[in-house]
Amino acid sequence: MKKICSAAILLAAFASAHAENFTFSYAFGDGSAITGSLSGHLNGDLVENVTNVHVNFLGTDFTGSLVGASWDAAAHDWNSAAGAVVSTNAGKNNFIFADANPQTDFAKVNNYFYYVTSSDALIGNQAYALNCNGNCTDLAFDQPTQNASWSLVAAPVPEPASAAMLIAGLGLMGAAARRRRQA
């Protein structure tokens, strides 16, 4: 009985720690659009622990695993250790999603989307996308960013915690029924 209860509690805790899924979009001033999805945990208006990023620019998906980083104004460089800063508030965005590490392997980056809001004069407030899956002609740039065109919303997915609670409840009911039979 103790093992069943412990397993049910552990399963419920694991399911509640599951990341949320989000979809995002940005419309550049020239009409180009970028869309995508990512996973993470919403804390206020910031998404923490960003993973599982997918980007589509002008109808073409970025290929490979994407690395996230943020712009470090003091170093005037990307900081992959700090990770991407993604927000529902466009004015707080500070990220790059690229097919190689932009801090250590920028020469290997072929596809990337960055959206930076910074006081650093080197980069300022800008959004830029480049997709070299074809001939590297798919590119768009906004400076300053068109803040009203940024959207980040939770994707409509089933709540995993509900399934975990159902499984835990069924496990407890089974354990109680077994105990009654033994008595």
N, C-alpha and C positions, 0 to 999 in steps of 0.2 A: 504494500500500500504506500509506504514512504517513497519507494522508487518511482511509482506511478505519479504521485503528487509532485515530486521533485522534477521529473521529466516534463510534466505539464507546465509547471512554473517556468522552467528553463525555456521551453518552446514559446511561451507567451512573451517572455522577456526578449528573446531573439527576434520575434516577429515585430515587436513594437520598436526595435532599434533599426528596422529596415528603412532604407533611404526612400525619400519621395522622388517621383519623376516630375520633370518640368519640361515645358516646351518654350522655345524663345523665337523671336523674330526681330529683324531690324530692316527697315526700309531706308535705303540711301537716298540722298537728294536727287540723284539721276534716275531714280525709279528701280534700280537694282534691289533685289531682296535676298536676304539670307535667313534661313530657318534652321532649327535644330532641336535637339533634346539633350537633357543631362539629368543626372541623379545627384541628390544631396539632401541636406537637412535645412529647412528654412528656420532661421533664427532672427526674428524681427523682419527686416526687409533684405537680409543677406542670406545667401545659400552657402552653407558650410560643407566641407568635405566633398567637393565637386568631383564626380567620377562619371564614367560611361557617357562621354560626350560624343554626339553625332552632329555633323554640320552639313547643310546642303546650301550651295550657293549657285544661283541662276539655274536650278534644276539638276545640278551635278553634286553628288555626295563627295565629301572629302574621304580619301582612302586611308586605311590603316588606323592604328590607335592614335588618339590625339592627346597631346601633352598640354596641360594648363599651367600658366604662369601669370604673374602680375608685374606691372612696371614699377621699378624701384627708382624713385626720383633722385635719391641721394647718389646712387651708383650709375644713374643714366643707362640702365640695362634691365633686361627681363630677369625676374627672380623666380625660378621654378620651385625652389624650396618653399616659398611663401604660398604658392598655389594661386589659383584664379580667384578674383573677387568679383562675384556675380550677384546682382541685386535686382529686386523688383523696381527699385528707384534708379533710373538711368544715370543720374548724376553721381552714383556711387560705384559704377562699373569700373573695373580695372583688371582686364584679363586679355589673354591671348590663348587661342586654341590652335595648335599647330601639329603637323605630322612628324615633327622632330623637336627636340628640346631647344627652344629659342635662346636659352642662355648659353648653352654649351655647344650646340650643333646648328647654329643659324644657317650655315652654308648648305645644310641638308634639308632645310625647310622648303617645301614646295607648295603646301596649302596652309593657309592660316586666315583666321579672323580675329582681329583685336578691336577692343572697345575700351579706350582709356580716358578717364577723367583725371587730369593731373595738373598741378601748378608748375610742373617742370617745363620750362620753355623749349626743351629739346623735342618733346612730344605733344605737350598741351592736351587739348580735348579733341580726340579724333577717333574715327572708326575706319577700318581698312579691311578689305577682304581680297584675297588672291587665291585662285584655284588653278594649279598647273597640271591637272589630270589630263588636259588636252594640250593646248598650245600656249598656255599662260596669258591668254587674252581676256580671261574672265577676272576683272578686277574692278573695285569700286572704292571710293575714298570720300569721306566727309570730314571737314574741319571748319568750324566746330561741328560736333555731332548734332544730329537732329533728334534731340532727347524725346520728343513726342512720338517718335516712330519705334521706340524700343518696347518690347512686350516680353514678359517672363511670367508664365502662369503654371500652376500645378496641373499636370496632365491627369485626365480622368481615368484612374486605375482603381481596381478593387483594393479595399483596405486589408492588408495582410494581418493586422492585429485581430480583425473579426474572425478570420479563419482560425487563427491560433486559439482564440477564446472558445470557439466552437469545439475544436479538437480537445482542448483541456477539459471542457465541460463534459464531453462524451466520455473521456477517459475517467473522470471522477464518477460519473454515473455507472460505468462498467465496473469500477472498483467497488462501489457501494453494493451493486447487485451481486457481485462475487462474494462479498463479505456476508451478505444476507443468506446466500445459499450455504455457506460454510457453517453458519450458526445453527 
